[in-house]
Amino acid sequence: MLQGLKILVAEDNELNQKIAGFILQKQNATVDAALNGREAVVLMQKNSYDLVLMDVHMPEMDGFEATDYIRNTLKNKVPIIGVTASYWQKEYDSCLKIGMNTCITKPLFPDKLCKLILDVIEQSKQTS
């Protein structure tokens, strides 16, 4: 389903990182991982990704700060899906306002996540 996609997973919780990586790799995506937003930014400077799964609450540099840096400093339009444990509309609105394409709540369900990734990548291609 995700064959050929290179995805960056930025997630400070190692178990959640492994779960996301497992889901994506099972669908034949290539996955890199970062434990915080700062690591994600460094990886973005070194590599090209088809999509970023960005936990919004991480130490050192959170997902909002990392997304702002990716969009405004790196000028990178890579699709970014925020990942949050919060079901609040305010959190979703904050993700969109900072430049994420959308967000998804934890726990991550494989079918829902893969469909969202494909939809976001398709929408991104149409607006480029």
Secondary structure, 3 states (H helix, E strand, C coil): CCCCCEEEEECCCHHHHHHHHHHHHHCCCEEEEECCHHHHHHHHHHCCCCEEEEECCCCCCCHHHHHHHHHHCCCCCCCEEEEECCCCHHHHHHHHHHCCCEEEECCCCHHHHHHHHHHHHHHHHHHC
